């Protein structure tokens, strides 16, 4: 069960971006502000990054007076888990929207 759907999606997106390349918080915010569909403020991204640092999912380093974030192996494992949950949820939503395979237990 997903307890905080908004954070679940944001966590997955940030880790997915960091899985592709190391980024600053500004770059992450820019990626997450996609064609006005997503509007994630930098403060929210920073809060997530601090949580990931404390959870040892990512590390940070300085280069050219900028702080970059790098995904660690624990972050990759977490990303794989989140992607699997997301794909399962996506299938359930698709089935419900298409009126397929709906099983109601009493």
Residue frames as a rotation matrix with the C-alpha (Angstrom) as fourth column:
UNK 1
0.578 0.816 0.000 0.00
0.816 -0.578 0.000 0.00
0.000 0.000 -1.000 0.00
UNK 2
-0.421 -0.663 0.618 1.22
0.637 -0.702 -0.319 3.48
0.645 0.260 0.718 -0.83
UNK 3
0.007 0.413 -0.911 0.79
0.969 -0.228 -0.096 5.71
-0.248 -0.882 -0.401 2.21
UNK 4
0.194 0.009 -0.981 1.90
0.016 -1.000 -0.006 9.03
-0.981 -0.014 -0.194 0.73
UNK 5
0.551 0.140 0.823 1.27
0.727 0.404 -0.555 8.89
-0.410 0.904 0.120 -2.99
UNK 6
0.983 -0.172 0.070 2.71
-0.115 -0.859 -0.498 12.33
0.145 0.482 -0.864 -3.73
UNK 7
0.351 -0.910 0.223 6.02
-0.806 -0.172 0.566 11.65
-0.477 -0.378 -0.793 -2.00
UNK 8
0.260 -0.183 0.948 6.13
0.208 0.969 0.130 8.15
-0.943 0.164 0.290 -3.50
UNK 9
0.795 0.098 0.599 6.00
0.603 -0.016 -0.798 9.59
-0.069 0.995 -0.072 -7.03
UNK 10
0.853 -0.506 0.123 8.43
-0.483 -0.857 -0.178 12.42
0.196 0.092 -0.976 -6.28
UNK 11
0.303 -0.748 0.590 10.88
-0.529 0.383 0.757 10.01
-0.793 -0.541 -0.280 -4.65
UNK 12
0.391 -0.092 0.916 10.73
0.568 0.807 -0.161 7.75
-0.724 0.583 0.368 -7.69
UNK 13
0.915 0.022 0.404 11.22
0.361 -0.495 -0.791 10.64
0.182 0.869 -0.460 -10.14
UNK 14
0.697 -0.702 0.146 14.17
-0.713 -0.658 0.244 12.18
-0.075 -0.274 -0.959 -8.29
UNK 15
0.150 -0.657 0.739 15.92
-0.286 0.687 0.668 8.83
-0.947 -0.311 -0.085 -7.93
UNK 16
0.588 0.118 0.800 15.25
0.647 0.524 -0.554 8.04
-0.485 0.843 0.232 -11.61
UNK 17
0.948 -0.276 0.159 16.85
-0.122 -0.776 -0.619 11.32
0.294 0.567 -0.769 -12.69
UNK 18
0.400 -0.841 0.365 19.85
-0.860 -0.207 0.466 10.74
-0.316 -0.500 -0.806 -10.42
UNK 19
0.379 -0.223 0.898 20.13
0.140 0.973 0.183 7.23
-0.915 0.056 0.400 -11.80
UNK 20
0.830 -0.040 0.556 20.75
0.556 -0.015 -0.831 8.81
0.041 0.999 0.010 -15.22
UNK 21
-0.033 -0.879 0.476 23.25
0.507 -0.425 -0.750 11.43
0.862 0.216 0.459 -14.04
UNK 22
-0.357 -0.185 -0.916 24.45
0.909 -0.293 -0.295 13.43
-0.214 -0.938 0.273 -11.06
UNK 23
0.064 0.493 0.868 22.56
0.582 -0.725 0.369 16.72
0.811 0.481 -0.333 -10.66
UNK 24
-0.978 -0.172 0.118 22.30
0.030 -0.676 -0.736 19.86
0.206 -0.717 0.666 -8.56
UNK 25
-0.467 0.861 -0.203 19.03
0.574 0.120 -0.810 20.64
-0.673 -0.495 -0.550 -6.80
UNK 26
-0.203 0.362 -0.910 18.42
-0.517 -0.829 -0.214 23.38
-0.832 0.427 0.355 -9.38
UNK 27
-0.765 -0.124 -0.632 18.80
-0.628 0.363 0.688 20.90
0.144 0.924 -0.355 -12.24
UNK 28
-0.869 0.488 -0.080 16.45
0.493 0.840 -0.229 18.44
-0.044 -0.238 -0.970 -10.54
UNK 29
-0.263 0.796 -0.545 13.86
0.218 -0.501 -0.838 21.18
-0.940 -0.339 -0.042 -10.03
UNK 30
-0.372 0.050 -0.927 14.17
-0.793 -0.535 0.290 22.16
-0.482 0.843 0.239 -13.68
UNK 31
-0.936 0.015 -0.351 13.68
-0.190 0.821 0.539 18.55
0.296 0.571 -0.765 -14.82
UNK 32
-0.694 0.680 -0.235 10.65
0.685 0.523 -0.507 18.22
-0.222 -0.513 -0.829 -12.53
UNK 33
-0.143 0.638 -0.757 9.04
-0.147 -0.770 -0.621 21.37
-0.979 0.023 0.204 -13.94
UNK 34
-0.815 -0.234 0.530 8.08
0.361 0.511 0.781 19.53
-0.453 0.827 -0.332 -17.11
UNK 35
-0.797 0.466 0.385 5.94
0.268 -0.299 0.916 21.51
0.541 0.833 0.113 -19.59
UNK 36
-0.617 0.518 0.593 3.91
-0.732 -0.655 -0.189 22.96
0.291 -0.550 0.783 -16.71
UNK 37
0.226 0.661 -0.715 2.55
-0.189 0.750 0.634 19.46
0.956 -0.008 0.295 -16.01
UNK 38
0.334 -0.242 -0.911 4.66
0.894 0.387 0.225 19.02
0.298 -0.890 0.346 -12.91
UNK 39
0.337 -0.252 0.907 5.35
-0.169 -0.964 -0.205 21.99
0.926 -0.085 -0.367 -10.71
UNK 40
0.641 -0.234 -0.731 7.70
0.733 0.468 0.493 20.95
0.227 -0.852 0.472 -7.94
UNK 41
0.868 -0.306 0.391 9.36
-0.349 -0.936 0.041 23.77
0.353 -0.172 -0.920 -6.02
UNK 42
0.027 -0.973 -0.230 13.06
-0.243 0.216 -0.946 23.64
0.970 0.082 -0.230 -5.16
UNK 43
-0.308 -0.103 0.946 12.29
-0.937 -0.138 -0.321 23.62
0.163 -0.985 -0.054 -1.42
UNK 44
0.706 0.615 0.352 10.35
-0.642 0.765 -0.048 20.37
-0.299 -0.192 0.935 -1.84
UNK 45
0.719 -0.534 -0.444 13.21
-0.057 0.592 -0.804 18.89
0.692 0.603 0.396 -3.87
UNK 46
-0.257 -0.868 0.424 15.73
-0.556 -0.226 -0.800 19.94
0.790 -0.441 -0.425 -1.19
UNK 47
0.089 0.382 0.920 13.61
-0.973 0.229 0.000 18.38
-0.211 -0.896 0.392 1.56
UNK 48
0.962 0.265 -0.068 13.52
-0.273 0.913 -0.302 15.13
-0.018 0.309 0.951 -0.41
UNK 49
0.387 -0.896 -0.217 17.27
-0.140 0.175 -0.975 15.27
0.911 0.408 -0.058 -1.00
UNK 50
-0.303 -0.472 0.828 17.96
-0.878 -0.199 -0.435 15.69
0.370 -0.859 -0.355 2.72
UNK 51
0.537 0.571 0.621 15.75
-0.735 0.678 0.013 12.68
-0.414 -0.463 0.784 3.44
UNK 52
0.930 -0.212 -0.300 17.64
-0.053 0.731 -0.680 10.64
0.363 0.649 0.669 0.82
UNK 53
0.002 -0.978 0.208 20.99
-0.467 -0.185 -0.865 11.73
0.884 -0.095 -0.457 2.29
UNK 54
-0.171 0.001 0.985 19.91
-0.983 0.072 -0.170 10.69
-0.072 -0.997 -0.011 5.80
UNK 55
0.722 0.531 0.443 18.65
-0.477 0.846 -0.237 7.37
-0.501 -0.041 0.865 4.40
UNK 56
-0.241 -0.951 0.193 21.98
-0.341 0.269 0.901 6.80
-0.909 0.151 -0.389 2.57
UNK 57
0.550 0.492 0.675 20.19
0.503 0.450 -0.738 6.52
-0.667 0.745 0.001 -0.77
UNK 58
0.759 -0.336 0.558 22.32
0.369 -0.484 -0.793 9.32
0.537 0.808 -0.244 -2.24
UNK 59
0.065 -0.756 -0.652 25.54
0.875 -0.271 0.402 11.18
-0.480 -0.596 0.643 -1.50
UNK 60
0.977 0.209 0.042 26.61
0.206 -0.871 -0.446 14.71
-0.056 0.444 -0.894 -2.29
UNK 61
-0.014 -0.999 -0.052 29.82
0.910 -0.034 0.413 16.31
-0.414 -0.041 0.909 -3.48
UNK 62
0.602 0.142 -0.786 30.98
0.003 -0.984 -0.176 19.80
-0.798 0.104 -0.593 -4.45
UNK 63
-0.234 -0.662 0.712 32.28
0.899 0.131 0.417 20.77
-0.369 0.738 0.565 -7.87
UNK 64
-0.662 -0.126 0.739 32.73
0.536 -0.769 0.349 24.30
0.524 0.627 0.576 -9.23
UNK 65
-0.959 0.235 0.156 30.93
-0.276 -0.669 -0.690 25.81
-0.057 -0.705 0.707 -6.20
UNK 66
-0.009 0.977 -0.214 27.84
-0.874 0.096 0.476 23.65
0.485 0.191 0.853 -6.81
UNK 67
-0.481 -0.042 0.876 26.55
-0.619 0.723 -0.306 20.74
-0.620 -0.690 -0.374 -4.76
UNK 68
-0.290 0.317 -0.903 25.86
-0.781 0.467 0.415 17.64
0.553 0.825 0.112 -6.84
UNK 69
0.131 0.429 0.894 23.83
-0.801 0.577 -0.160 14.63
-0.585 -0.695 0.419 -5.76
UNK 70
-0.497 -0.417 -0.761 24.75
-0.758 0.636 0.147 11.08
0.423 0.650 -0.632 -6.70
UNK 71
0.644 0.762 0.062 22.62
-0.720 0.577 0.385 7.95
0.258 -0.292 0.921 -6.34
UNK 72
-0.477 -0.758 0.444 24.19
-0.860 0.507 -0.058 5.11
-0.181 -0.409 -0.894 -4.34
UNK 73
-0.856 0.109 -0.505 23.50
-0.126 0.903 0.410 1.38
0.501 0.415 -0.760 -4.64
UNK 74
-0.724 0.641 -0.255 20.86
0.521 0.265 -0.811 1.58
-0.452 -0.720 -0.526 -1.88
UNK 75
-0.318 0.587 -0.745 19.14
-0.467 -0.781 -0.415 4.30
-0.825 0.216 0.522 -3.92
UNK 76
-0.631 0.036 -0.775 19.18
-0.738 0.280 0.614 2.10
0.239 0.959 -0.150 -7.00
UNK 77
-0.893 0.336 -0.299 17.58
0.396 0.902 -0.171 -0.74
0.212 -0.271 -0.939 -5.04
UNK 78
-0.491 0.731 -0.474 14.95
0.267 -0.391 -0.880 1.68
-0.829 -0.559 -0.003 -3.69
UNK 79
-0.426 0.294 -0.856 14.30
-0.792 -0.579 0.195 2.98
-0.438 0.761 0.479 -7.22
UNK 80
-0.841 0.087 -0.534 13.77
-0.276 0.780 0.562 -0.56
0.465 0.620 -0.632 -8.52
UNK 81
-0.749 0.589 -0.304 11.27
0.627 0.480 -0.614 -1.23
-0.216 -0.650 -0.729 -5.70
UNK 82
-0.359 0.613 -0.704 9.40
-0.121 -0.779 -0.616 2.01
-0.925 -0.136 0.354 -6.40
UNK 83
-0.595 0.104 -0.797 9.28
-0.802 -0.141 0.581 1.32
-0.052 0.984 0.168 -10.14
UNK 84
-0.901 0.267 -0.342 7.90
0.193 0.953 0.236 -2.18
0.389 0.146 -0.910 -9.53
UNK 85
-0.535 0.729 -0.427 5.20
0.584 -0.046 -0.810 -0.79
-0.610 -0.683 -0.401 -7.19
UNK 86
-0.417 0.337 -0.845 4.39
-0.508 -0.857 -0.091 1.94
-0.754 0.391 0.528 -9.69
UNK 87
-0.769 0.080 -0.634 3.97
-0.576 0.343 0.742 -0.54
0.276 0.936 -0.218 -12.55
UNK 88
-0.802 0.526 -0.283 1.73
0.587 0.782 -0.210 -2.75
0.111 -0.335 -0.936 -10.40
UNK 89
-0.376 0.664 -0.646 -0.40
0.309 -0.567 -0.763 0.26
-0.873 -0.487 0.008 -9.44
UNK 90
-0.590 0.095 -0.802 -0.53
-0.688 -0.579 0.438 1.41
-0.423 0.810 0.407 -13.05
UNK 91
-0.893 0.250 -0.374 -1.92
-0.048 0.774 0.632 -2.00
0.447 0.582 -0.679 -14.11
UNK 92
-0.574 0.713 -0.403 -4.58
0.762 0.285 -0.582 -1.93
-0.300 -0.641 -0.707 -11.38
UNK 93
-0.352 0.421 -0.836 -5.63
-0.151 -0.907 -0.393 1.58
-0.924 -0.012 0.383 -12.42
UNK 94
-0.759 0.017 -0.651 -5.74
-0.651 -0.043 0.758 0.55
-0.015 0.999 0.044 -16.08
UNK 95
-0.857 0.448 -0.255 -7.87
0.399 0.890 0.220 -2.51
0.326 0.087 -0.942 -15.25
UNK 96
-0.399 0.734 -0.550 -10.30
0.618 -0.228 -0.752 -0.44
-0.677 -0.640 -0.363 -13.20
UNK 97
-0.388 0.223 -0.894 -10.59
-0.471 -0.882 -0.015 2.23
-0.792 0.416 0.447 -15.88
UNK 98
-0.673 0.090 -0.734 -11.17
-0.687 0.291 0.666 -0.44
0.274 0.952 -0.134 -18.53
UNK 99
0.275 0.839 0.469 -13.59
-0.952 0.305 0.014 -2.38
-0.131 -0.450 0.883 -16.32
UNK 100
0.329 -0.257 -0.909 -11.39
-0.356 0.857 -0.371 -5.47
0.875 0.446 0.190 -16.46
UNK 101
-0.180 -0.531 -0.828 -10.45
0.420 0.720 -0.553 -8.01
0.890 -0.447 0.094 -13.83
UNK 102
-0.382 0.098 0.919 -12.19
-0.702 -0.677 -0.220 -6.20
0.601 -0.729 0.327 -11.02
UNK 103
-0.172 0.256 -0.951 -12.48
0.479 0.865 0.146 -8.50
0.861 -0.431 -0.271 -8.04
UNK 104
-0.115 0.223 0.968 -14.33
-0.702 -0.707 0.079 -7.18
0.703 -0.671 0.238 -5.02
UNK 105
-0.558 -0.104 -0.823 -13.82
0.392 0.842 -0.372 -9.09
0.732 -0.530 -0.429 -1.80
UNK 106
0.315 0.754 0.576 -16.30
-0.374 -0.459 0.806 -8.95
0.872 -0.469 0.137 1.01
